[in-house]
Amino acid sequence: MNLAVIGAGYVGLVTATVFAKFGNKVWLVDIDEKKIKDLKKGKIPFYEPGLERLIKKNTAKLFFTTNYKEAIPQTEIIFICVGTPNRNGEVELKYFFSAARSIAKNLKKPAIVVIKSTVPPGINKQIEKIMKKYTKVKFDLASCPEFLREGKALEDTLNPYRVIIGIKRKSVADKLLKLHQKISGKRLVCDTASAQLIKYASNAYLPTKISFANSISVLCDKFGADVNKVMEGMGMDGRIGPDFLSAGLGYGGSCFPKDVAALIRLAKKADYNFEILKAIQKANQVQIDYFLKKIVRLCGGSIRNKKIVVLGLAFKPETSDMREARSIYVIKGLKRRGAKVCACDPVAISEAKKILSGVRFFADPYQALKGAEALLLVTEWKDYRQLDFKKIKRLMKSPVVVDGRNIYNRKRLEKLGFIYEGIGR
């Protein structure tokens, strides 16, 4: 098939590459000229394991352009994958509407326009009205929300838990099912509003599990329990399951925070007060304060002028994405309390420098830890799971380790002479 994908971000670039891998001719359209120039040179705009290699393998089927006129007229299925960021609780749709107008202006033959961007349920009527202002060519609108995880985007696109297809006409569903036939996962065909709400509901429920685990972790600290064991016991119940029950510093990234906020706002517009999600937002915020109080206490009641090293900047391992990363809030909290902050990350330092000032950045954690008075684990990169703590003990001025992701062995570190605390342990 001939496809077009609008938007060269995480979702768009991965979607285009995977469909090209399956033998489709795919045009990837983005208005960012530098991004398209880089892609033509084989340089991808973000870190995602395996993606650069797969793009290079499929260059014969992948075409990059900033020009809708070059891509749209010859395609039969068009995916809209542009960003829909949150602006003060509102879903920002200007990029999405702009893409829809540009598609309509360049349609030359009937096509299916598939919405992958996260958009408010029921928006298809508005999009259809906008597009009909600019074209007389027939088109169908469908919704096929994405559920990929950054750091595992290729795996999730090739082997998703499910493929959701929201349509009006069965013939459209048949064509989209055929396009996805080489992709595994359960299929659900439904109306477009339900498809769009499935995405929001999923991205609100998972933070609910995370925040519940974090709230229990506080009680574990107070009662001397081990949150890892508590969550393991909970997860053994098939009705609950173990996923997203790891206590830590809370959720971040490009999806969970904005989609929780958007669903609260959408509910308010529909005259419903979504109290549960408001509590989830608050729980996520206070977890950072709880972590910072631990650090101050373990450092003798003050961190002013003390060298504190943060390991991990990206919002999760295997990505360079800094959007709503917990490290941002931890570092800002440390700086407000007068600490001298050093930070490490395997791939996200260049992105972090755009956001954080007054921080010394290091690629090598051992270099950063010379003379440090506390080590804070914020992002659980594999590199930081395998550190030489005997060496670190010799480097640090004060052997304090505060483990924000509960990945280290307390007994081992205490045996080496460290003062150790995790979250709920």
C-alpha positions in Angstrom: 0.0 0.0 0.0 1.0 3.7 -0.4 0.9 5.4 3.0 1.6 8.8 4.4 2.5 9.5 8.0 2.2 13.1 9.3 4.6 14.0 12.1 8.1 12.7 12.6 8.0 12.4 16.4 8.2 9.1 18.4 4.8 7.8 17.1 5.1 9.0 13.5 8.7 7.9 12.9 8.2 4.5 14.5 4.8 3.9 12.7 6.3 4.9 9.3 9.4 2.7 9.8 7.4 -0.4 10.8 4.9 -0.1 7.9 7.9 0.3 5.5 9.4 -2.8 7.0 6.3 -4.7 5.9 6.8 -3.6 2.3 4.6 -0.5 2.1 5.7 2.6 0.4 5.6 5.3 3.2 6.0 9.0 3.0 6.9 10.7 6.3 5.8 14.4 6.4 7.0 17.0 8.9 7.1 20.8 8.7 10.4 20.8 10.6 13.0 21.2 7.8 16.0 20.4 9.9 14.4 17.2 11.2 13.6 16.1 7.6 17.1 17.0 6.4 18.6 14.9 9.3 16.4 12.0 8.5 17.4 12.0 4.9 21.0 11.7 6.2 20.1 8.8 8.4 20.2 10.8 11.7 17.1 10.4 13.9 16.0 13.2 16.2 15.8 11.2 19.4 17.2 8.0 21.0 15.2 4.9 20.6 16.8 1.4 20.7 16.9 -0.3 17.3 15.1 2.4 15.4 18.1 4.0 13.5 19.2 0.5 12.3 15.6 -0.4 11.1 15.3 2.9 9.2 18.6 2.2 7.4 17.4 -1.2 6.4 14.2 0.2 4.9 15.4 3.4 3.1 14.1 2.0 -0.2 10.5 2.2 1.1 10.8 5.3 3.3 10.6 8.9 1.9 11.0 12.0 4.0 9.5 15.4 3.0 8.2 18.7 4.3 5.9 19.0 1.3 2.3 17.7 1.5 1.9 18.0 -2.2 4.7 15.5 -2.7 3.2 12.9 -0.4 -0.6 13.1 -0.1 -1.9 12.8 -3.7 -0.5 9.3 -4.2 -1.4 7.7 -0.8 -4.5 5.7 0.1 -4.1 5.7 3.9 -2.8 8.7 5.8 -1.9 8.6 9.5 -1.9 11.8 11.6 0.7 11.4 14.3 1.4 15.0 15.3 1.8 16.1 18.9 -1.2 17.2 21.0 0.5 18.8 24.1 -1.2 20.0 27.2 -1.6 23.8 27.7 -3.0 24.6 31.1 -5.1 21.4 31.2 -6.4 21.9 27.6 -5.4 19.7 24.7 -3.5 21.8 22.2 -4.9 20.9 18.8 -3.4 23.6 16.5 -0.8 21.2 15.0 -3.5 18.6 14.6 -6.0 20.9 12.8 -3.2 22.3 10.6 -2.3 18.7 9.5 -5.9 18.0 8.7 -6.2 21.1 6.6 -3.0 20.4 4.7 -4.2 16.8 4.0 -7.5 18.0 2.7 -5.9 20.6 0.4 -3.8 18.0 -1.2 -6.2 15.0 -1.6 -6.5 13.9 -5.2 -8.2 10.6 -4.7 -10.3 8.9 -2.0 -8.3 8.1 1.1 -8.6 6.9 4.7 -7.3 9.4 7.2 -6.4 7.6 10.4 -5.9 9.6 13.7 -3.1 8.2 15.8 -2.6 11.4 17.8 -4.2 11.5 21.2 -7.3 13.6 20.7 -10.5 14.3 22.7 -13.3 11.7 22.0 -15.9 12.8 19.5 -13.5 15.2 17.6 -14.0 13.4 14.3 -17.1 15.5 13.5 -15.1 18.7 13.9 -12.3 17.3 11.7 -14.7 16.2 9.0 -16.2 19.6 8.9 -12.8 21.3 8.7 -11.6 19.0 5.9 -14.7 19.4 3.8 -14.0 23.1 3.6 -10.9 22.4 1.6 -11.7 19.3 -0.5 -14.5 17.7 -2.5 -12.6 14.4 -2.6 -14.2 11.7 -0.6 -12.4 10.5 2.5 -13.0 8.4 5.6 -11.9 9.2 9.1 -10.8 6.5 11.4 -9.0 6.3 14.8 -6.2 3.9 15.6 -4.6 5.1 18.9 -1.0 4.2 19.7 0.1 2.6 22.9 3.9 2.5 22.5 6.3 2.9 25.4 9.4 5.0 24.8 12.4 2.9 25.0 10.4 -0.1 23.7 8.6 1.6 20.8 9.6 -0.9 18.1 8.6 -3.8 20.3 5.3 -2.3 21.2 4.5 -1.4 17.6 5.4 -4.8 16.2 3.9 -6.8 19.1 1.2 -4.6 20.8 -1.2 -5.9 23.4 -4.0 -4.8 21.2 -4.8 -2.9 18.0 -7.8 -0.6 18.4 -9.6 0.5 15.2 -12.4 3.1 15.4 -14.5 3.4 12.3 -17.9 4.3 10.8 -17.8 1.9 7.8 -16.9 -1.8 7.9 -15.0 -1.5 4.6 -12.6 0.9 6.3 -12.1 -1.5 9.2 -11.4 -4.3 6.7 -8.7 -2.3 5.0 -7.0 -1.2 8.2 -7.1 -4.8 9.5 -5.4 -5.9 6.4 -2.7 -3.2 6.8 -2.1 -4.5 10.4 -2.2 -8.2 9.5 1.6 -8.6 10.1 1.3 -7.0 13.5 0.4 -9.2 16.5 -2.0 -8.4 19.3 -5.8 -8.6 19.9 -8.1 -6.6 17.6 -11.0 -4.4 18.7 -13.1 -2.6 16.2 -15.4 0.0 17.6 -16.7 3.6 17.0 -14.2 6.4 16.8 -15.2 8.1 20.1 -14.7 4.9 22.0 -11.3 4.3 20.4 -10.2 7.8 21.4 -11.5 7.3 25.0 -9.7 4.0 25.3 -6.4 5.8 24.9 -7.2 8.4 27.5 -8.7 5.8 29.9 -5.6 3.6 29.6 -3.2 6.5 30.1 -5.1 7.5 33.2 -5.4 4.1 34.8 -1.7 3.2 34.6 -0.7 6.3 36.6 -3.4 5.3 39.1 -1.6 2.1 39.7 1.8 3.8 40.0 0.5 6.4 42.4 -1.2 3.8 44.6 2.1 1.9 44.9 3.8 5.1 45.8 1.2 5.9 48.5 1.7 2.5 49.9 5.4 3.0 49.9 5.0 5.8 52.4 3.1 3.6 54.7 5.8 0.9 54.3 8.4 3.4 55.5 6.2 4.2 58.5 5.4 0.6 59.5 8.8 -1.0 58.6 7.4 -3.0 55.7 9.1 -3.6 52.3 7.1 -2.1 49.5 8.7 -4.5 47.0 7.3 -7.5 48.8 3.9 -5.8 49.3 3.6 -5.0 45.6 4.8 -8.5 44.7 2.1 -10.0 46.9 -0.5 -7.7 45.4 0.6 -8.5 41.9 0.1 -12.2 42.5 -3.6 -11.6 42.4 -4.7 -12.1 38.8 -7.3 -9.4 39.2 -4.6 -6.8 39.9 -1.5 -8.0 38.1 2.2 -6.9 38.8 2.6 -4.3 36.0 3.0 -0.6 37.0 3.2 -1.4 40.8 6.8 -0.4 41.2 7.1 2.3 43.9 9.5 5.1 43.2 9.4 8.8 42.3 6.2 8.8 40.3 5.3 9.0 36.6 6.6 11.4 33.9 7.0 11.5 30.2 5.1 12.8 27.3 1.8 10.9 27.8 0.7 10.2 31.4 0.9 13.7 32.9 -0.7 15.4 29.9 -3.4 12.8 29.4 -4.4 12.7 33.1 -4.7 16.5 33.0 -6.6 16.4 29.7 -9.1 13.8 31.0 -9.8 15.8 34.1 -10.5 18.9 31.9 -12.6 16.9 29.4 -14.6 15.5 32.3 -15.2 19.0 33.7 -16.5 20.2 30.3 -18.9 17.2 30.4 -20.0 18.4 33.9 -18.2 15.5 35.8 -15.7 16.1 38.6 -13.0 13.4 38.2 -11.9 13.3 41.8 -9.9 10.1 41.5 -7.6 11.6 38.8 -7.2 14.8 40.8 -5.9 12.8 43.7 -3.5 10.9 41.4 -2.0 14.2 40.2 -1.5 15.3 43.8 0.0 12.0 44.8 2.5 12.2 42.0 3.5 15.7 43.0 4.0 15.0 46.8 6.2 11.9 46.0 9.0 14.2 45.0 8.7 16.2 48.2 8.8 13.0 50.2 12.0 12.0 48.4 13.6 15.3 49.0 12.8 15.2 52.7 14.6 11.8 52.9 17.7 13.3 51.3 17.8 16.3 53.7 17.3 14.1 56.7 20.0 11.6 55.7 22.4 14.5 55.0 22.1 15.8 58.6 19.2 18.2 58.2 20.6 20.5 55.5 22.0 20.1 52.0 23.1 23.7 51.6 26.5 23.9 49.7 26.7 20.0 49.7 27.6 18.2 46.5 24.6 16.0 45.5 24.9 13.6 42.5 21.8 12.7 40.5 22.1 9.5 38.5 19.6 9.4 35.6 17.9 12.4 33.9 15.6 10.9 31.2 12.1 10.2 32.4 12.7 6.5 32.0 15.6 4.2 30.8 16.3 3.7 27.1 15.1 7.1 26.0 16.5 10.6 25.8 13.1 12.2 26.5 13.1 14.7 29.3 9.4 15.7 29.2 8.1 15.8 32.7 11.1 13.8 33.9 11.2 13.3 37.7 14.8 14.5 37.6 13.7 18.0 36.7 11.6 18.3 39.9 14.2 16.6 42.0 17.0 18.8 40.8 15.0 22.0 41.1 14.1 21.0 44.7 17.8 20.3 45.5 18.8 23.7 44.1 16.1 25.5 46.1 17.6 24.0 49.2 21.1 25.3 48.2 22.7 22.0 47.0 25.5 21.9 44.5 24.0 19.5 41.9 25.9 17.2 39.5 23.9 14.9 37.2 24.6 11.9 34.9 22.8 10.2 32.1 23.9 7.9 29.3 22.0 9.7 26.5 19.8 12.6 27.8 22.4 15.2 28.9 22.0 17.3 25.7 18.3 17.5 26.2 18.7 18.2 30.0 20.9 21.1 29.3 18.0 22.8 27.4 15.9 22.6 30.6 18.2 22.7 33.6 20.7 25.4 34.5 23.2 25.7 37.3 23.9 21.9 37.1 27.3 20.2 36.3 26.7 17.3 33.9 28.9 14.2 33.6 28.8 11.2 31.3 31.0 9.2 33.8 29.2 8.7 37.2 32.5 8.0 38.9 33.9 11.3 37.9 30.7 13.0 39.2 30.8 11.2 42.5 34.3 12.5 43.6 33.7 14.3 46.9 29.9 13.8 46.8 27.8 13.8 50.0 24.9 11.9 48.5 24.1 9.7 45.5 20.5 9.9 44.3 19.3 7.2 41.9 16.5 8.8 39.8 16.4 6.9 36.5 17.2 3.1 36.7 19.5 2.8 33.7 21.2 -0.5 33.3 24.6 1.3 33.6 23.6 2.4 37.1 22.4 -1.0 38.2 26.0 -2.4 37.7 28.0 0.3 39.5 31.2 -0.6 41.5 30.1 0.5 45.0 33.5 -0.4 46.5 35.0 2.2 44.2 32.2 4.7 44.9 32.7 4.3 48.7 36.3 5.5 48.2 35.3 8.4 46.0 32.4 9.9 48.1 32.9 12.3 50.9 29.8 11.0 52.7 28.4 7.5 51.8 24.7 8.3 51.5 22.7 6.6 48.9 19.0 7.4 48.3 17.5 5.0 45.9 14.5 6.5 44.1 13.8 3.3 42.1 14.5 0.6 44.7 17.1 -1.2 42.6 20.0 -1.6 45.0 20.6 -4.3 47.6 20.3 -2.6 51.0 22.3 -5.3 52.9 25.2 -5.2 50.4 25.5 -1.4 50.5 25.2 -1.3 54.3 27.9 -4.0 54.6 30.1 -1.7 52.5 29.5 1.1 54.9 26.8 3.1 53.1 23.8 4.8 54.6 21.0 3.6 52.4 17.3 4.3 52.0 14.9 3.4 49.2 11.3 4.3 48.8 9.1 2.2 51.1 12.0 -0.1 52.2 
